[in-house]
Amino acid sequence: QDDKQTTMLAVDYSYQNFKYASDRLKNDKEVCLFAAQKSGNTLCYMGNAAKEDKEIVKAAVSDTGSALKYADKQFLNDKEIALLAIRTCISVLNLLGENLKDDEEVVLAAINKNPFEVEYASERLRGNVGIMTAAYKKDRRTIVFGADKLFENEELLKILLNVKNGV
């Protein structure tokens, strides 16, 4: 349990073996990085030092975006980490900090992966015609997540009603 090479061999065989590593190895950067690259899910077994290491967290969320929920809370506001997580997970926006829920690039990336992620966007972005149009074009049912002020926008109403050239 406390031998680095044996632990890495065990993790190479099955990432689930990482949970049996010693506390020391659960914070060892080399072992944790290896484990995170095998499966982002191993982040849940890692020690606090590993969960606070950006390189390890990047490796974990690059494999399994939902591993973000096990990372140190500082990463919930890290745009680079968020975009990596979105690439590998269908639902991440709900985990992110408020500033990223209000970031157009992050929200659009999430919507492109799963249009229903718009539900977790900031109210400001749920009132944005471009954001809501992007979600709506992927799945019309997402319109229920639009902010109330959105429905005062004539441009969006035309899109919703498929009105062209005033007809």
N, C-alpha and C positions, 0 to 999 in steps of 0.2 A: 504493500500500500504506500510505502514511502520511497520506493525505488523509482527514479525518474525513467529509466529505460524500460523497465517492466510495465510501468503505468502507460507509457506511450505505445508500447506493443499491444497492451490490452485495449487501449482506446482505438488503435488502428484496426483491431479486430471488430470492435463494436463501441461506438461512441458512448453507449450507456454504461460502459465500464468506468467511465470517468467519475461517476458518483462514489466509487470505492477508493478513490485516491485519498491520500492523507491531506490534512488541512494545509500543510506546508506546500504540497504540490498543487493544491487548488488555488494557490496564489503565485505559483511559479510561472513567470511570463512565458517561457519556452513551452512548457507543458500545456498551459492554458491556450496559447495561440494555436498549438497543434490540435488541441481538442476542439476549439472553436471552428477551425477550418474543416474538421471532420463533420461537425454538426453544430450549428448555432444553438441548438437546444442544450448543449453542455453548459452554457452560460448560467443556467439556473443552479448548477452545482458549484460554481466557482466562488472563491472568497471575495471579500469586498475590494481588495487591492486589484484583482483581475477585472472586476465589474466596473472599476474606475479607470481602467486603461483603455484609451481610445483605440489603439491598434487591435486589441482583443475584441472589443465591442464591434468594431468595423468588420472584422472577420466573421463574427457571430451573425450579425444582421445581414451580411452579404449572402450568407447561406440560408438563414431563417429570419425573416424580418420581424416576426412576432417575438423573437428573443429579446427585442428592445425592452419588453416589460421586466426583464431581469437585470438590465443594466442600471448603473448608477443614474439617479434622477437628472443629473446634469445633461445627459445625452437626450433627454426628452425635448430639449431646446436646441439641439445641434442639427443644423440644416443638412450638413453632409451625411450624418448618420441617418436622418429621417429619409432622405432620398434613396439611400442604399436599402433601407428597410422596406420602403414602398415597392422597390423592384422585385422583392422576393416574398411579399405578403399581400394578400388581397385586402386586408383591413388593418391599418396602422394609425390612421389619422386620430382615432379616438385616444390613442396612447400619448400623443404629442402634447407639448406645452402650448399655451394659448397663443404665443407669438407665432408659432409655426402653423397653427390652425388659421392664422390670418395672413399667411404668406401665399401669394398667388401661385408661385412656382410649385411649392409643395402641394397645395390643394389640387392644382391641375394634374400633377403627376399622380396623385392618389385617385382622382376622378378617372383618369385614363386607364388605370388598373381596375377600378371598381367605381362606377358612377354613384353608387349609394354612399360612398365616403363623404359626399357633399353634406350629409347630415351633420358631420362633426366639424365642418368649416365654421369660421367665425360668422356672426350675424352679418357683419359688413360684407363678407364675400358671398354669403347666401343671398345678398341683395344686389350682387354684381351680375349684370346681364351676361357678360362673357363667361363667367364661371358657371352660372346656371344653364346657359345655352349648351355649354360643353357637356354637362351632366345630362341634360334633357335629350340631347342628340344620341346619347348612348342608351338611355332608358327613360322613357317618358314619365314613368312613375316617380322619378326623382323630383318632379316639380313640387311635390308636397313639402319639400324641405326649403323652398324659397322663402326668403324673408317677406313679410307683408308688403313692404314698400316696393318690392319687386313687381308686384302686379299693377302698379301705377305706371309702369314703363311701356309705352306704346310699341316700341321696337320689339320687346320680348313678346308682348301679346300677339303681335303679327306672326312671330315665329311659332308660338304655341298653337295658333289657329291656322297656320299655314296660309296666311293671307299674302298674296303677291300682287304688286302694283295696285294696291287699294281695293282689290276684289276679293 
